Amino acid sequence: MKYPYLLFDADDTLFDFPKASSRAFSIMCRTHGIPDTRESYRLYHEINQVLWAAFDRGEVTKEFVTLERYVRFLKVLDLNRDPAQCNRDYLAALGQTVFPLPHAEEVCRELARRGHKLYIVTNAVASVQRSRLKACPFGDVFTDAFISEEAGAAKPNAAYYDYVRRRVPGITAENTLVIGDSLSTDIRGANNAGLPCCWFNPDGKTAPENLHIDYAISDLQQLLEIV
C-alpha cells in the first residue's frame, strides 16, 4: 500500500460538525432559557468563528476561546446568564453528538480492513473529542487520537506533528498521508510538517497558490483509490 499511516482530521472531514454544534447549542439554549432561533445561532457561530481563527493564528488559547464566545454572545443579547456554565453545558451536549459525513464509516472500515493504521489529528477540546469518539459508530477503527490540548501544540504548528511522530515512530514523509478539510490547519499543517496531504473539498473551493496539495477529493470514497 502507498500510505500505511493515515492521519484524519475529525470535524468537517469525518463528522458533520455544524449539525452537531447546532444540536448542542439548542440543548444549551433550552437549559438556560435563551431564545433558540436561527438568528441566535448565527450570532454565536460568527463569534465562534472569529475566536477560533484567532486561535489558529496562535493569538489566543483554547480556554479563552471556549469561554469568551459565550461572554460575547450573552453580551450582545443582553442576557444575564453564566457564560462558563453555558459553555460547560454546550460542550457536554456536543460530546454526546456525532453525525458521520457521507461514506465516512464505510471508507474508514474498508481502510482498516486493508491494513491501514488510522489516527485522528484534531485541535478540538480534548474531553469533548474523546467523548465523541466513544460515541462514534466506527470509533473502533482508529488506533489513536492526537488532540492539540494534550499535545501542547496545535495544527498547523510543526510541533504538533513532532508530537504525533513521537507517538507513532513509524511515520515518515513517504508512508503517511494527512487528510483534512481545512486549508489553514490541516493542509498548511501537513506542509509545515513535510507530510503529503489530501484536501477534502466537497464544496469545490479554490486553493491558494501558497499551499502544496498532493491530492484533492470531493467524496471520501475517492480516498480508497489514492492510498
NORGI-V57672 format. One line per field, one symbol per residue. ss: DSSP state (2 for helix, 1 for strand, 0 for the rest). psi: psi as a letter, one per 20 degrees, with the letter a starting at -180 (. if undefined). Layout:
ss = ???
psi = ???
This chain:
ss = 00001111001000102222222222222222000002222222222222222222000002222222222222222000002222222222222000010002222222222200111111000222222222200022211111122220000002222222222000000001111100222222222220011111000000000000001110022222220
psi = qgnhppopqfpjghqnghggggghggggghhjkppnrhgghgggggggggghhhghijhrrhhgghghhhggghghilpnrohghggghghghhijopnqrpjgghghhgghhijqppqpoqjrpghghgghhhipikhiiphrpophhhhjrqpjphhghhgghhhnhiprihjpppprhphhggghggghikqqqooomijkrpqqijqpogqpqiphhhhhig.
